[in-house]
């Protein structure tokens, strides 16, 4: 029929009911993604499995959003930022890993690339800083001591940080020769009086607070 416009079902606007169903489905996927990432961070031995699963769940969510299930105005990046608590780069990396023919191998390759980047950064910064033995002792204590003892140490450190910093003045000789010949010895029999000008008088050796 002349003038009739045929609308593809895939392009037809989603109904309110279907949008609500899609929203609930995507909310569930977002929770699964965050759960998988949390497990990957907590369980080192099983981290790869959980990170790959998170990437697969994100691919599923992306496909659903881009299909128009939430309406024609919905955008994947916008939805992801609002619903998945991961950085854009980490989110993209997980999806790239999940899309690979061998996700486990791709994840290992990604980790190795990140290590090389970190190593180059340390080299540009002059290498890894040396940690003094005292700092190592504190770190070991914090890892192994009971939590109440750790809190006591933290309270002590916070108290130190609140105290005003002190600076010691350098020691000065007891007497200053106004002619620039250094400190006068005890056998000096000169009858010259001590300098009375404030600019020439010895500095007070008190501690600054």
Secondary structure, 3 states (H helix, E strand, C coil): CCCCCCCCCCCCCCCHHHHHHHHHHHHHHHHHHHHHHHHHHHCHHHHHHHHHHHHHHHHHHHHHHHCCCCCCCCCHHHHHHHHCCCCHHHHHHHHHHHHCCCHHHHHHHHHHHHHHHHHHHHHHCCCCCCCCHHHHHHHHHHHHCCHHHHHHHHHHHHHHHHCCCCECCCCCCCCCCCCCCCCCCCCCCCCCCCCCCCCCCCCCCCCEC
